[in-house]
Amino acid sequence: DEVRFSYWKSCPHCSELYRSRGFESYKQVETVFMKRMEEILAGYGRKLSVWNEAGEGDDLSKETYVHGWKNPEACRDMVGRGYKTIIMPGEYCYFDMYQSDREPGAVWNGVVDVWKPYSLSLEGYSPAELENVVGFEGAFWTELLAHNSKLIPNYFDYQLFPRLIALAEVAWTRD
């Protein structure tokens, strides 16, 4: 996740892999790493779980779980490609985002008020696409937790509720 290929370029092992396989981009080195992780996990009866960017090249097994965080279109793309997908687009499901522009919280994805998770819809998905939706996920990244907990009592609960309940309702009552 969020690998800086500059580190791999300075790694003699990664550089050798890059040269020996005639790769044109370090994204291909990342794919080798992901496929190796799939093999190791499969040996233990487990499955790889990745962010949606890792599935964009269709290089991974369809047994891999994809967390569709980027946006609703990325979620739809992943289920359409046959990946088992956890629906969690940041603009609907990142509960560390602020709920209004007058309060603390992460800001990179805009305001995520209670109506955002309620408006998350799988309308228009085909039955085959819906078969690949394995669930929904709400995310809370804690980078701001310590600081904002000093400003707002019970900040964690404040950020989760009622948005988590809205997402649960959408997930559990979908057709």
C-alpha positions in Angstrom: 0.0 0.0 0.0 1.2 3.4 -0.9 4.7 2.1 -1.9 7.3 4.7 -2.9 9.0 3.1 -5.9 12.0 5.3 -5.2 12.9 2.9 -2.4 12.6 -0.1 -4.7 14.8 1.6 -7.2 17.6 1.9 -4.7 17.1 -1.7 -3.5 19.6 -4.1 -5.2 17.2 -7.0 -5.1 14.3 -5.1 -6.6 16.5 -3.5 -9.2 17.8 -7.0 -10.2 14.3 -8.3 -10.5 13.3 -5.3 -12.6 16.3 -5.8 -14.9 16.1 -9.6 -15.1 12.5 -9.6 -16.1 12.7 -6.7 -18.5 10.1 -4.7 -16.7 9.1 -1.3 -17.9 7.7 0.0 -14.6 8.2 -0.7 -10.9 4.4 -1.3 -10.8 5.4 -4.7 -12.3 7.7 -5.3 -9.4 4.8 -4.6 -7.0 2.7 -7.1 -8.9 5.3 -9.8 -8.4 5.3 -8.9 -4.7 1.5 -9.1 -4.5 1.4 -12.5 -6.4 4.0 -13.8 -4.0 1.9 -12.7 -1.1 -1.1 -14.5 -2.6 1.0 -17.7 -2.8 2.2 -17.5 0.7 -1.3 -16.8 2.2 -2.9 -19.6 0.1 -0.4 -22.0 1.6 -1.9 -21.1 5.0 -5.5 -21.3 3.7 -5.8 -17.5 3.7 -6.6 -14.9 1.0 -4.9 -11.7 0.1 -6.9 -8.5 0.8 -5.8 -5.3 -1.1 -6.8 -1.8 -1.9 -8.5 -1.4 -5.3 -5.4 -0.1 -7.0 -3.8 -3.5 -6.7 -6.6 -5.1 -8.7 -6.5 -2.6 -11.6 -4.1 -4.6 -13.7 -6.1 -7.9 -13.4 -2.9 -9.6 -12.4 -4.2 -11.0 -9.1 -6.3 -14.1 -8.5 -10.0 -13.6 -8.3 -9.8 -15.1 -4.9 -8.2 -11.9 -3.7 -10.4 -9.5 -1.7 -10.4 -5.9 -2.8 -11.3 -3.0 -0.6 -12.9 -0.4 -2.9 -11.9 2.8 -1.1 -11.2 5.1 -4.0 -14.7 5.9 -5.2 -18.0 4.2 -6.3 -16.7 3.8 -9.8 -13.6 1.9 -8.6 -15.9 -0.4 -6.6 -18.1 -1.1 -9.6 -15.0 -1.7 -11.7 -13.6 -4.3 -9.3 -16.8 -6.3 -9.0 -17.2 -6.1 -12.7 -13.7 -7.7 -13.1 -14.8 -10.5 -10.8 -13.0 -9.5 -7.6 -14.7 -10.1 -4.3 -15.1 -6.5 -3.2 -15.7 -4.8 0.1 -17.5 -1.5 -0.7 -16.0 1.4 1.2 -15.6 4.5 -1.0 -13.9 7.2 1.1 -16.4 9.9 0.2 -19.1 7.8 1.9 -17.4 5.5 4.3 -14.4 7.3 5.8 -15.6 8.3 9.2 -12.5 10.2 10.2 -13.6 12.9 7.7 -15.3 15.9 9.2 -19.1 15.9 9.3 -19.4 19.7 8.6 -17.0 22.4 7.7 -17.1 23.8 11.2 -15.5 21.0 13.1 -12.3 19.0 13.3 -11.6 15.9 11.2 -9.8 14.9 8.1 -10.5 17.1 5.1 -9.0 15.5 2.0 -12.3 13.9 1.0 -14.7 16.6 1.9 -17.6 16.6 4.3 -19.0 13.1 5.0 -22.2 13.8 6.9 -24.7 11.1 7.9 -26.5 11.5 4.6 -23.4 10.3 2.6 -23.5 6.7 3.8 -27.3 6.7 3.5 -26.9 7.8 -0.2 -24.4 4.9 -1.0 -26.2 2.7 -3.5 -25.6 -0.4 -5.6 -28.4 0.5 -7.9 -27.7 -0.6 -11.4 -25.3 -3.4 -10.5 -26.1 -6.6 -12.4 -26.8 -9.8 -10.4 -23.3 -11.1 -11.4 -21.7 -7.9 -10.0 -23.8 -8.1 -6.8 -22.5 -11.7 -6.3 -19.0 -10.1 -5.9 -20.0 -7.6 -3.3 -18.9 -9.3 0.0 -19.7 -6.5 2.3 -19.4 -2.9 3.3 -16.8 -1.2 5.5 -16.5 2.0 7.5 -13.0 3.3 8.0 -11.6 5.5 10.7 -7.9 6.4 10.3 -6.6 7.5 13.7 -3.9 10.1 12.7 -6.0 12.9 14.1 -7.5 11.0 17.1 -5.2 12.1 19.9 -5.3 15.8 18.9 -9.0 16.0 18.3 -9.9 14.0 21.4 -8.6 16.9 23.4 -11.0 19.3 21.5 -14.1 17.2 21.5 -15.0 14.8 24.4 -15.7 11.3 23.1 -14.3 12.2 19.7 -14.1 8.7 18.5 -17.8 8.0 19.2 -18.7 11.4 17.8 -17.1 10.6 14.5 -18.6 7.1 14.2 -22.1 7.8 15.2 -24.6 8.1 13.6 -22.7 7.5 10.3 -21.7 3.9 11.2 -25.4 3.2 11.9 -26.4 4.7 8.5 -23.8 2.5 6.7 -25.0 -0.6 8.6 -28.6 0.2 7.6 -27.6 0.5 3.9 -25.5 -2.7 4.0 -28.1 -4.8 5.9 -31.2 -3.6 4.0 -30.0 -3.6 0.5 -32.0 -5.5 -2.1 
